[in-house]
């Protein structure tokens, strides 16, 4: 089976739909200071307003959650 491309925006949307029942969301870091502390992506608990996972890799997280299939690859950029 050939590889199918998934944009990063689509992957983040898939991840967030999967995380929503747990009141969590994957966020893209804004600002250099925050990026240094938590990485490019982080998971936020929206009920408690606290970061529950730092330095998240959307592709790895998507595969762990089952929203990114083996035959899909992430296209660079948003």
Biotite code that builds the C-alpha atoms (Angstrom):
import biotite.structure as struc

atoms = struc.array([
    struc.Atom([0.000, 0.000, 0.000], chain_id="A", res_id=1, res_name="UNK", atom_name="CA", element="C"),
    struc.Atom([1.387, 3.424, -0.893], chain_id="A", res_id=2, res_name="UNK", atom_name="CA", element="C"),
    struc.Atom([2.013, 6.131, 1.669], chain_id="A", res_id=3, res_name="UNK", atom_name="CA", element="C"),
    struc.Atom([-0.658, 8.798, 2.016], chain_id="A", res_id=4, res_name="UNK", atom_name="CA", element="C"),
    struc.Atom([0.213, 12.287, 3.199], chain_id="A", res_id=5, res_name="UNK", atom_name="CA", element="C"),
    struc.Atom([-1.545, 13.913, 6.121], chain_id="A", res_id=6, res_name="UNK", atom_name="CA", element="C"),
    struc.Atom([-0.951, 17.570, 6.885], chain_id="A", res_id=7, res_name="UNK", atom_name="CA", element="C"),
    struc.Atom([0.203, 18.560, 10.354], chain_id="A", res_id=8, res_name="UNK", atom_name="CA", element="C"),
    struc.Atom([-2.993, 20.606, 10.751], chain_id="A", res_id=9, res_name="UNK", atom_name="CA", element="C"),
    struc.Atom([-5.131, 17.551, 9.969], chain_id="A", res_id=10, res_name="UNK", atom_name="CA", element="C"),
    struc.Atom([-3.083, 15.410, 12.360], chain_id="A", res_id=11, res_name="UNK", atom_name="CA", element="C"),
    struc.Atom([-3.485, 17.933, 15.186], chain_id="A", res_id=12, res_name="UNK", atom_name="CA", element="C"),
    struc.Atom([-7.249, 17.997, 14.551], chain_id="A", res_id=13, res_name="UNK", atom_name="CA", element="C"),
    struc.Atom([-7.418, 14.200, 14.710], chain_id="A", res_id=14, res_name="UNK", atom_name="CA", element="C"),
    struc.Atom([-5.396, 14.132, 17.928], chain_id="A", res_id=15, res_name="UNK", atom_name="CA", element="C"),
    struc.Atom([-7.553, 16.814, 19.531], chain_id="A", res_id=16, res_name="UNK", atom_name="CA", element="C"),
    struc.Atom([-10.768, 14.952, 18.666], chain_id="A", res_id=17, res_name="UNK", atom_name="CA", element="C"),
    struc.Atom([-9.308, 11.873, 20.367], chain_id="A", res_id=18, res_name="UNK", atom_name="CA", element="C"),
    struc.Atom([-8.117, 13.849, 23.439], chain_id="A", res_id=19, res_name="UNK", atom_name="CA", element="C"),
    struc.Atom([-11.330, 15.880, 23.866], chain_id="A", res_id=20, res_name="UNK", atom_name="CA", element="C"),
    struc.Atom([-13.221, 13.304, 26.013], chain_id="A", res_id=21, res_name="UNK", atom_name="CA", element="C"),
    struc.Atom([-10.297, 13.444, 28.485], chain_id="A", res_id=22, res_name="UNK", atom_name="CA", element="C"),
    struc.Atom([-10.498, 17.274, 28.508], chain_id="A", res_id=23, res_name="UNK", atom_name="CA", element="C"),
    struc.Atom([-7.066, 17.558, 26.916], chain_id="A", res_id=24, res_name="UNK", atom_name="CA", element="C"),
    struc.Atom([-5.809, 19.307, 23.801], chain_id="A", res_id=25, res_name="UNK", atom_name="CA", element="C"),
    struc.Atom([-2.558, 19.370, 21.821], chain_id="A", res_id=26, res_name="UNK", atom_name="CA", element="C"),
    struc.Atom([-1.254, 22.921, 21.546], chain_id="A", res_id=27, res_name="UNK", atom_name="CA", element="C"),
    struc.Atom([1.358, 24.522, 19.319], chain_id="A", res_id=28, res_name="UNK", atom_name="CA", element="C"),
    struc.Atom([3.790, 26.621, 21.327], chain_id="A", res_id=29, res_name="UNK", atom_name="CA", element="C"),
    struc.Atom([3.706, 30.361, 20.741], chain_id="A", res_id=30, res_name="UNK", atom_name="CA", element="C"),
    struc.Atom([6.692, 32.390, 21.871], chain_id="A", res_id=31, res_name="UNK", atom_name="CA", element="C"),
    struc.Atom([10.340, 31.492, 22.238], chain_id="A", res_id=32, res_name="UNK", atom_name="CA", element="C"),
    struc.Atom([10.421, 31.384, 26.029], chain_id="A", res_id=33, res_name="UNK", atom_name="CA", element="C"),
    struc.Atom([7.587, 28.875, 26.264], chain_id="A", res_id=34, res_name="UNK", atom_name="CA", element="C"),
    struc.Atom([9.117, 26.856, 23.400], chain_id="A", res_id=35, res_name="UNK", atom_name="CA", element="C"),
    struc.Atom([12.350, 26.528, 25.388], chain_id="A", res_id=36, res_name="UNK", atom_name="CA", element="C"),
    struc.Atom([10.431, 25.228, 28.397], chain_id="A", res_id=37, res_name="UNK", atom_name="CA", element="C"),
    struc.Atom([7.854, 22.879, 26.854], chain_id="A", res_id=38, res_name="UNK", atom_name="CA", element="C"),
    struc.Atom([8.967, 22.286, 23.242], chain_id="A", res_id=39, res_name="UNK", atom_name="CA", element="C"),
    struc.Atom([7.143, 22.944, 19.981], chain_id="A", res_id=40, res_name="UNK", atom_name="CA", element="C"),
    struc.Atom([4.022, 21.030, 21.056], chain_id="A", res_id=41, res_name="UNK", atom_name="CA", element="C"),
    struc.Atom([2.466, 20.268, 24.436], chain_id="A", res_id=42, res_name="UNK", atom_name="CA", element="C"),
    struc.Atom([-0.698, 18.684, 25.814], chain_id="A", res_id=43, res_name="UNK", atom_name="CA", element="C"),
    struc.Atom([-2.892, 20.867, 28.005], chain_id="A", res_id=44, res_name="UNK", atom_name="CA", element="C"),
    struc.Atom([-5.540, 19.706, 30.494], chain_id="A", res_id=45, res_name="UNK", atom_name="CA", element="C"),
    struc.Atom([-8.227, 22.303, 29.786], chain_id="A", res_id=46, res_name="UNK", atom_name="CA", element="C"),
    struc.Atom([-10.143, 21.694, 33.036], chain_id="A", res_id=47, res_name="UNK", atom_name="CA", element="C"),
    struc.Atom([-7.158, 22.267, 35.284], chain_id="A", res_id=48, res_name="UNK", atom_name="CA", element="C"),
    struc.Atom([-5.412, 24.635, 32.841], chain_id="A", res_id=49, res_name="UNK", atom_name="CA", element="C"),
    struc.Atom([-2.100, 22.846, 33.275], chain_id="A", res_id=50, res_name="UNK", atom_name="CA", element="C"),
    struc.Atom([0.384, 21.196, 30.970], chain_id="A", res_id=51, res_name="UNK", atom_name="CA", element="C"),
    struc.Atom([0.245, 17.406, 31.255], chain_id="A", res_id=52, res_name="UNK", atom_name="CA", element="C"),
    struc.Atom([2.833, 16.528, 28.578], chain_id="A", res_id=53, res_name="UNK", atom_name="CA", element="C"),
    struc.Atom([5.803, 18.567, 27.394], chain_id="A", res_id=54, res_name="UNK", atom_name="CA", element="C"),
    struc.Atom([7.926, 18.165, 24.261], chain_id="A", res_id=55, res_name="UNK", atom_name="CA", element="C"),
    struc.Atom([5.172, 16.196, 22.501], chain_id="A", res_id=56, res_name="UNK", atom_name="CA", element="C"),
    struc.Atom([5.836, 14.719, 19.072], chain_id="A", res_id=57, res_name="UNK", atom_name="CA", element="C"),
    struc.Atom([2.532, 14.912, 17.129], chain_id="A", res_id=58, res_name="UNK", atom_name="CA", element="C"),
    struc.Atom([3.448, 12.039, 14.809], chain_id="A", res_id=59, res_name="UNK", atom_name="CA", element="C"),
    struc.Atom([4.380, 9.717, 17.693], chain_id="A", res_id=60, res_name="UNK", atom_name="CA", element="C"),
    struc.Atom([1.326, 10.791, 19.696], chain_id="A", res_id=61, res_name="UNK", atom_name="CA", element="C"),
    struc.Atom([-0.935, 10.297, 16.680], chain_id="A", res_id=62, res_name="UNK", atom_name="CA", element="C"),
    struc.Atom([0.358, 6.759, 16.208], chain_id="A", res_id=63, res_name="UNK", atom_name="CA", element="C"),
    struc.Atom([0.006, 5.966, 19.930], chain_id="A", res_id=64, res_name="UNK", atom_name="CA", element="C"),
    struc.Atom([-3.594, 7.204, 19.899], chain_id="A", res_id=65, res_name="UNK", atom_name="CA", element="C"),
    struc.Atom([-4.367, 5.315, 16.687], chain_id="A", res_id=66, res_name="UNK", atom_name="CA", element="C"),
    struc.Atom([-5.337, 8.393, 14.682], chain_id="A", res_id=67, res_name="UNK", atom_name="CA", element="C"),
    struc.Atom([-2.353, 8.094, 12.309], chain_id="A", res_id=68, res_name="UNK", atom_name="CA", element="C"),
    struc.Atom([-2.219, 4.787, 10.448], chain_id="A", res_id=69, res_name="UNK", atom_name="CA", element="C"),
    struc.Atom([0.934, 2.912, 9.403], chain_id="A", res_id=70, res_name="UNK", atom_name="CA", element="C"),
    struc.Atom([0.358, 3.795, 5.729], chain_id="A", res_id=71, res_name="UNK", atom_name="CA", element="C"),
    struc.Atom([0.098, 7.542, 6.482], chain_id="A", res_id=72, res_name="UNK", atom_name="CA", element="C"),
    struc.Atom([2.965, 9.983, 6.689], chain_id="A", res_id=73, res_name="UNK", atom_name="CA", element="C"),
    struc.Atom([2.988, 13.546, 7.960], chain_id="A", res_id=74, res_name="UNK", atom_name="CA", element="C"),
    struc.Atom([3.650, 16.274, 5.410], chain_id="A", res_id=75, res_name="UNK", atom_name="CA", element="C"),
    struc.Atom([5.947, 19.031, 6.660], chain_id="A", res_id=76, res_name="UNK", atom_name="CA", element="C"),
    struc.Atom([4.495, 22.370, 7.644], chain_id="A", res_id=77, res_name="UNK", atom_name="CA", element="C"),
    struc.Atom([1.010, 23.555, 8.515], chain_id="A", res_id=78, res_name="UNK", atom_name="CA", element="C"),
])
